[in-house]
Amino acid sequence: MGREHKDIYIFISDDAGKYYRAVQSSDGSYSITKNSRPYPIECNPSNLLDSEMEFGTNPKYFSLNRSISYPLDFIKDGAAILRHLYYNGKGVEQKAYITVIEWNGSIYELSYKGRFDFSEKKEQPKSAVFSVPTVDDSAWGILSENDDTVYSIECNETNPAAIPVLFDGIKLKNKYTFQTVQSPISHLSTLNILSVPLVLVNEDGDSYNVVTKNQNYFEFNTPAEILQSDSWFLTSPYAIPNLKIEGSYKFSWSSTTGIGGTLEIFIATNKGKTYRLFSTANPTRVPLVPGKIYTIPIDITFDLLPNEQVYLYFVMTNGSNFTVNTITTNIAVSTETEAEDVIAYGIRSIDLLKQIVAKATNNRYTVSSEFLSQNNKDVLFSGDSLRGVPNAKIYTSFYDFFKTFDSLYFVAMKDTNGSISLEKATEVYRTDSTIIDLGEIIDVSLSPAKEYMFNEFMTGSPRQDFRRPSGRLEFNSVNTFSLPVINSKKKYDNVSRYRLGCY
């Protein structure tokens, strides 16, 4: 080659970035020094050429990686440095790193970066060999080992990367179900204005500033008195257009004398709206029959004004004694409300990715993505940040982030000389792109990538079953497609790990 240099150089360093050098004295002992200037060991491991560099595919991230398959047998100065680190450091917990650069025909380039696993070290005293395996300590190596670890990322104004996003108020649908209470209500020869007992039993949806409560039984002297009382069952500080009340009120009638007085049933508000549901008074006189069950249909729609309260009550008059026996039925109130505009803090996808990688690698490495930088409209939020909760955080792992954006855009991880990037898979694997430099190789063997073969394909985002109208408006759902593949009976999960809906 016309060079007086080795094809491969190996460097040993610590976690402070200092490179070690061992100089042998005349008595055979070694003097160990360290410096920030890279200095290679003089004697490469004796089995370096036998410890083949392995190239593999990471099926989760559509990436290629490399590894050294066997423990390296360090001799002379390399063995002296490792003994010094092991016995004068933290033993099996000592952090030390190997960097391998290799001549590619024109320049030296990074071939491998790993961490020594001293827990598996072996020594041969007679030959002074120090054998130790390595694990991939590149950015990609660390990240792939910790890809399922969940990290908390600040999603509030304390994070410089967080941005305020204005959310328009969304329309919320809700349906409140009240039940009448099965109990007798008696008229005792005097005027009775009675609030009908109602119990809120279900809420199916979401609403904004709608206030509901149980309506209790009370007696009043006049209708005006009840409409000024606290015996209402629904109100709101804001206007609600097209408030709908539907269902039925059911009762039977009895009297000790067999003579019926006047019974009227109303839904009314404290702002002048009155809806008569039933009356035995003129001009709509309905004769009451003892023991007969009466079912009164309710179907009312009106615009609720701000602070308008809704009541259900009886008016019972005339001199006879009689009893209304309420039978349990449902009365539903449907609302459509719109939340106010809010500002929520979110994080752009590229910024969240960088912060995840920084946490996973203890700030040793970063990540780049030309694709995410150019397509920076995707902003991620947590439930707390959308609700305006102080100190909101996003809890996520690298795998969840990757899986989400892979489901949306088909992306792949790329490791180039120890630097990692996330790009479109079609860009990483385009025909004129060098995925990884294999160097000079012989006896190449190619085999099908069976881990990518499947006959069913799942896509979408996590299904949310809120069992409420507002929730059913979102599009979080999973779809499964069957493919005309015969020799593979696997299902490929391409479902986003993040929710994609606005609800």
Secondary structure, DSSP 8 states (H G I E B T S, - for coil): ---SS-SEEEEEEETTS-EEEEEE-TTS-EEEEEESS----SS--TTTTTS-EEEEEETTTTEEEEEE-S-EEE-HHHHHHHHHHHHHTTGGG--EEEEEEEE-SSSEEEEEEEEE-GGG-EEETTTTEEEE-EEE-SHHHHHHHTTT--EEEE-STTSTTEEEEEE---EEEEEEEEEE---EEEEESS-EEEE--EEEEEE-S--SS-EE--B---EESSHHHHTTSS--SEE-SS-EEEEEEEEEEEEEEE-SSS---EEEEEEEETTS-EEEEEESSTTS-----BT-EEEEEEEEEEEE-TT--EEEEEEEESS-EEEEEEE--EEEEEEEEE---EEEEEEEHHHHHHHHHHHHTTTS--EE-HHHHHSTT-EE--HHHHTT-TT-EEEE-HHHHHHHHHHHH-EEEEEETTEEEEEEHHHHT-TT-------S--S------GGG--SEEEEE-------SHHHHTS---EEEEE---SS---EEEEE-SS--S--
